[in-house]
Amino acid sequence: MNKNRLILKYIVLDFLAAMLAWGLFFIYRKCYVDGGFNPYYLRYVWIDSKLYLGLLVIPSFWICLHALVGLYRSVYRKSRLKEFLQVLTTSVLGVLVLFFVVLLDDEVSVYQSYYESILVLFVLHFTPTSLFRIILSSRIAYRIKSRKIGFQTLLVGSGPRAQNIYSELSTAKKSEGHFFRGYVNINGENTAVTNLSKLGSKNEIPALIAHYGIDEVLIATEEHQKAEIASIISMLDGLNVVIKIIPDLYQHLAGMVKMGNVFGAILIEIETNVLPPWQKFVKRSFDILAAVLVLVLGLPFYVVIAVLVKIGSTGPIFYTQKRIGLGGRSFDIIKFRSMKVDAEAAGPQLSKENDPRITRIGKILRKTRVDEFPQFWNVLVGEMSLVGPRPERQFFIDQILQKAPHYKRLHKVKPGITSWGQVKYGYAENVEEMIARLQYDLLYLENISLILDLKILIYTVLIMIQRRGK
């Protein structure tokens, strides 16, 4: 399956639909006069340069809006009903934007004409856009159901539940798109899945995904293996695969099983996209705006801090350190130096209450969190965000992973200058406190939203004002 080619098809169809809609609407604006269509004005439509400018600019606006709301994501896994509703919502939003930007200056005799223009533009845009998309999505769905295309699938488990789900999916009259490459066992058990090749064991899953180009991992553990699910999901974090598990009775009773496919097998898809595209766009835009304002407006203040750091102890003004960020990639975090130059002569150490390595000015900087301000540069260049799990050094991450392997989930988002865990705990003094702080960072990941970011920022400002930083 060529994902990029399919995305291009969607973009081309959306562009053509938007061109058609805007062309017809332009004719409507020019020729619909006094409650009726007057063909006399058609001669002026074709010589108006605004028509041709609009046929390029307006469709480009729609493509950007569709990308922002995520209409070009998961193109092979679309629910046609959900897509219809997304296009409907996006069309309403886009038409309102175009009305206030482009149409509000139109001269009208009565305000009712504005409402008519909005309705006409909506109908002209929504109808071809939704129609083209449904035709393309239906064609893809047909090819998946008829097993002409599908997703390379790895089955995790080799017991009765694995056998049952494999048999159900592979013999179904209409396919759900699973092309099974094989299975792996979990605890070295001797059981096997009939008519399916064994590819290895649980610990080999990442290597098998890379080798076989796996698109989807289906976890089918037995009742006594439920404790293994968390470690398997942690192992899959950061890998570009869809993860599905078979729900148990407790999850049914707790209302955790959400199904969108009426005739499909009962499977839970583990959501790996922590933020929808439009929220990612808004979050990044806010990060850039805030970073520019803080770095520019705070420049005189930073000069004063730099002088105090220099006077307070010998050594550089800024301190850089390798930290691990998004996707497990390292970057250099920047701080105002708050410790003595030889603070880690004996190796990596975490700061403690009344730490003798902290300078006098450093204590004030850490209490007010001012030492973190240079990290707005990290935010500006895209290495960090204002809000996100605090980045750690690989030295301590290795220790955390031994006790909490799910820590790797934090690398799904950019690290932040402040975080829920930072607000709750401040600077961790040992690995145990890091793990205790981890639960709040995981909660942040599960509940991430722009509103939650705003709450954390407000609490961070209060901590700075009250000098409650640790």
N, C-alpha and C positions, 0 to 999 in steps of 0.2 A: 504494500500500500504506500502510495506517495502522498504524504500528508501535505507537503508544501504545494503540490499541484492542485490538490482539492481546495486548499485555502485560497489559492489564486482564482479558481473557478467561482468560489463564493464572492470574492472581491469584484471580479469582472461582472457577474450577474447583478450585484448590488449597485455597481457603478452604472450599468446600463439601465436598471430600473429607475435610479435617481435621475439620470439624464432624460429618460422618457417622461417621468413625472414633472420635472421642472420645465421641460419644453412645452408640454401640454398646459401647465399652469401659467406659463408666460403668455401663451396664446389666449388663455382665458382672461388674464388680467388686461390684455390689450383689446380684446374683441368683445368681451361681455360688457355691454353698455346699456344702461336704463332697463335692466331686467331681462335682456335678451342678447343673443349672439348676433353680432354685426360683421359679416364677412368682409366688409369694405376695409376694415382696419388690418386685415391679414397682410396687405402689401407693405405695411410699416413694420411688421414683426420681423421679417427676414433681413431687413437692413439695419436693425437695431443691434449694435455691438454688445449691449448688455445681455442679449440672449446667449451669445456664444461664450461670453465670460462666465455667465451663470452655469452653462452646461459643463464647464470645467471645475469651477469653484464649489458649487453646491454639492455635486456628487462626492467630491473630495471631503467635504464636511461630513457627509453621511458615512463614508468609509471610516473616518477617524472616530466618529461617535460609536459605530458598530464595534470597532476594535476596543474602544474604551469600556464598553459594557460586556465584552467577552464573547461576541458572536462569532469570532474566528478561532475559538478554542474548542478542543475536543470535537473536531469536525466529523470524526467517524463514530462518535458516541452520542448523537443528538436525539433527544426526545422531540418529535415533531410538534406535540402540543405545547411543550415548554418553549420551544423555539418560536412558535406562533405568538405566544404571550409576550416573549421578549421583544419580538419585532413590533408588536402592538404598542408596548410601553415605550420603546425607543422611538417609534414614529411620533407618538404624542409629544415626547420631550423635544425631539428635533424640530417638529413643526412649530412648537411654541418659541424655540430659540430663533428660528428663521423669521417668525412673525415680528418679534421685537427688534431683530437686527436689520431685516430687509424690508418687511412689508408695512411697518408702522407709519412710515412716511408717505404711503400712498394717499392720494387725495380721494376722499369719499364723501358722498352727500349725506349718508346716514351711517351710524355706527354699526348697523346690522350688516353692512357690507364687509366689515372686518371679520365677523363671525363666519360669514359665508366663505370668505377667502381661506380662513383656517380650515374649515371643513373640507373644502374642495382640495386644498393642498394635501391634507391628511389622506383623503380617499385616493387621490392620484398617486401618492407615494406608497402608502401601505399596501394597496392592492397588487401592483406588480412585484414589489419587494417580497412580500409573503408568498406570493404564487411561485416565483422563481425559486425561492428557498425550499418550499415544500416539495416541488418537483425534484430538485437535486437531492434533498434529504431522503425522499422516498426511494429514489433510485439507489442511493447508498444502502438504505435499510433492506431493500430487496436483495441486493448483492450479498449482504451479510447473512440474511436469513437463508439464502439459497447456497451458502457455503462457498461462494465465489471469492470472497475476501474475508479476512478475519484477523484475530489478534493472537500472536504467539503466546501460549499460556503455559505456565509452570504450575503443577499441582503439588502443594506442600502437604504431605500426609500419605499414609499407605494403608490405613485401616478401613473398616466398613464404611465410615462416613465418606472417606475419599473415594472409595469404590462406587458408592451410591451416586455421589454428585457427578463423577466422571461418566457413569453409565447414563444418567439422566440427560446430561448436556450433549453427549456424543451421539445419542440415539434420538434426540428430539426431532420432530418433523421440521420445525423451523429453528434454525441455528441461532444462538446468541453471539456467535462470532468467535468461539473458542477453538483455536487450532492447538491441541495439546501436543507439546514437544516431549513431555515425560513427567515423572514425579520424583520427589526426594522424600526420604523418610526422616523422621524427627529425632528419635532416640536410638537409632540403630536397630529398630525392630525388624523381624524377619518377614512380616507381612508384605504383600505386594498388590499392586493394582493390575487386574487382568487386562491384557491387550495394550498395556502402556509401558514404555521403557523406563527403567530406573536410571536417573541421571547422576545421583549422588546423595549426599546427606545434607542436613540443615545448614551446617557451617559453610557449605560450598555454594549456597544460593547466590550471593553477589557475583561470583565468577561465572556461574551458569547463566545468569541474566545477560551478562556481557557477551558470553560466547554464543548463545543461541538467539540473541536479539529479542529477548522476552519483552512483551508488551504488558502482560497481565499476570499477576500471581494470585492464585486461589488457595487460601489456607483452609484445610479441612482436617482439623485436629479432632482426636477422640476426647471423650469426657475427661479422662485422666491426664490429658495433655494440655488442658486449657491454660495452665501457667506458662506454657511455651509461646503463647500468642504474642505477648508483649515483647519478648526478646526477638521474635521473628520480624515484627513490625519495626522495631528499632533497627534491625539489620537492613531493612529495606528503605529506611529514611535516606533521603537524598538521591535515591535511584529513580529514574524516570519510568515508573511502572504504575499501573492501576492495581490496587490491593483490594481483594474481596475475601470475606470470611463467611462461613456458615453460621448463622445465629443459633443460640441454644434456647432452651425453654425460658430461662431467666430473662434473656433479652426480649423475648416476645412479651412476657408479663410486664416488663418495665417500659414497654412502648418504645424500645430502641430500634426496632426493625422498621425501616421506611422503604416501601417498595413502589417503584414507578412502572415496572414492567408487569402487567397483569398475568401474562401466560408464562413468564420466565421462572427459572429456578430461584428459590429463596436464598438470596445472598445479600450481605451488607457490604457496601463499598466504603472503604476507609477514605475519608476526605483528606487530601494532601495539599490542596490549595487554601492557604490560611486566609487570604484576602481576595475578594473579587477584583478584576482589573481596574474598575473605576476608582475603588478605594485605594489601590496601590498608587494610581496616578495622583489622587488628591493628597495622599500621605507624602509622596515624594515631592510634590509641588510645595507643600507646606514646609517640609524639611529644608528645601532650597531657599525659600523665602525667609524663614527664621534664621538660617545660617548666615545669609547675606546681611540681614539686619543686625544680628548680634556681633558679627565680625567687624562690620563697618562702624556702627554706632558705639560699640564698646572699645574702639581702638585707644582713646585716651586713657580709659580705665586699665587696659591691658599694659600700657606703658608704665603706669604706677605700680601694678603688680610685678612687672618684670624688674623694676628697680628694687622693690622690697625683697624679692627672691634673691637678687644678686647681693644685696647688702646682708641678708640674713645668713648666708653661708656661701662658701666657695663652690663653684661649679656652674654648669650651664643653667639658663633660665628654663628651658623646656626639657622635658624628659620623654623619650620615645621607647616603646616596648612592643615586641611582636605579640599580637593577639590573633585569635582565630574568629573569623566572621562567617558571613553567608556562604553556604556550601562547603564549609571547612577550609576556606582559603585564608591565608594569613595576611595581615596588614600591620602597619606601624601606627599604634595609637599615640596621640600627643597629649601631654599634660603640662601644666606648670609644675616644675619640680618642687615636691613637698618633703623630700627626704634627703639625707646626706648622700654624697656621691658614691660612697662605698657601702651603701645600704645592703647590697646583696653580694658582698664579697664572699660570703660562705655559701652561696647558691640561692635559688629562688625561695622567697619567703613571703608570707602574707602579713599584712599590717595588723597590729593588735592595739587594744586600748592602752593608752600611755606608752606607745611604742617609742623607745629612745632614739630610733633612727629618724623620726620625724622632726624637722626643724621647727623653730618657734613660729615662724610665719606659715610654715606648712600646716601646723595645727589649725590655724585660722582658715586657711584655704580649704582644708578638708571638712571642717565644721560647716562651712558655708557652701561647699561643693564648687567653689570658684576654680579649684585646680582642674576641673573638668572642662572649662570653657574653651580651651584650644581645640577640643574635639569637634567643635562646630566646623572646623576645617575638614575633619574626617567625614562629617555629614555632607558638606558641600560637594566633595569629590565622590560621594556615593558609597563610601566604605561603611558608614554607620547611618543610623536614623536617630531622630530625637528620642523616640521611645522604642525599646526592644530589650531583649535579654542582655545583660552586661557581658562583654566578651572576656574570655579567660585565656591564659597561656596554655600551650600544649602540655607543659609539665604537669599542671594541675588537672587538665582535662583527662589525661591518661589515668590519674588517680580516681577521678570522679566516675569514669566509665567502668571501673572495676566494681563499683558498688551500685551505680545507677546508669546502666547502658542506654536508657532512654534519654540521657542528656543530649545525645546526637540530634534529637528533634529540634533543639534550639537553633541549630544551624540552618533551619528552613527559612529563617527571616534574618534581616540585617540586625546586628547588635545595636544597642542604643546607649545614648548618654545617660539616660535614666530608665528605670524599669520598675515593674511591680515588686519584684524581689528586692531591688535597691531601696525602694521606698520603705519596705517592711523591715529589711535587715541592715541596710547600709553596706559597708565593706565587710565581707566575710573574713573571719580570722583563721579559719581552718577548713579542711575539706568537708567535715561534717556540716558546718554552717553553709557551705556552698550547696550541699545536697538539700539541706532544709530550705534554702532560698530557691532551689530548683523547682519546688512544687508550685511556687507563685509564678515563676516564669513559664511553666507548663500550662498553668491556668490562663495566663495571658495569651498563650498560643491558641488555646481552645476558645477563648472569648474575644480574640483580637478584633478591634473595631476602632473607628475614628473617635467615637465617644469615650471609649476606655482610655485611649491615648491622651485625650484632653484631661480626664480625671487624674491620670498619673502625673501629667505635667503640672496640674494645679497643686497636688500634694508635694511635688518636688519643690516648687516655688515656696510653699509654706515651710518646708524643712530648711531651705536656704535662709529664709527670713528669720526663723526661730533658732537657727544655728544648731540643729539637731543631727547634723551629719556625723557619721562615725568614721 
